Amino acid sequence: MSNFTEKIIEHAYEYAKDLLRDTGAIYPFGAFIGREGNVHPLEFDYDKKNMPTNEKVIEALTKYCREEMEKGNILAYGLTYEAAVQLKKDGDFIDTFAIDIVTGEDEELPVYYYPYSINENKEVEFKEPFAVKRS
């Protein structure tokens, strides 16, 4: 795992945990590595009255990051969003948040998943993370 990947995962994981504990949900967000090698948070600016769908936010963040990477302004980026994952055929879906990372160093990284559950007292329990290779 590259240094860029580790930095993005560390930032995204901590921020996602805070969001889940504070709000019980995760609205898509990103993080990128600037030319100086530091992690910078990235969120979609929206009007709370006209909140876009998660898909629109992910699309906009992806477009921005790709363009900035092509210009050489960023070295890597990761997008974090909620995802329901089915681990076994005919099994139940589990709640996770995914961290999807793109770097100039690695051709294709897996998508990293962080399962969680929220109990009736609104306490968040984090479970063992896993990664899935892209098909």
Buried (B, 14 or more C-beta within 10 A) or exposed (E): EBEBBEBBBEBBBEBBBEBBEEEEEBBBBBBBBEEEEEBEEBEBEEEEEEEBEBEEBBBBBBEBBEEBBEEEEBBBBBBBBBBEBEEEEEEEEBBBBBBBBBBEEBEEBBBBBBBBEBEEEEEBEBEEBBEEEEE
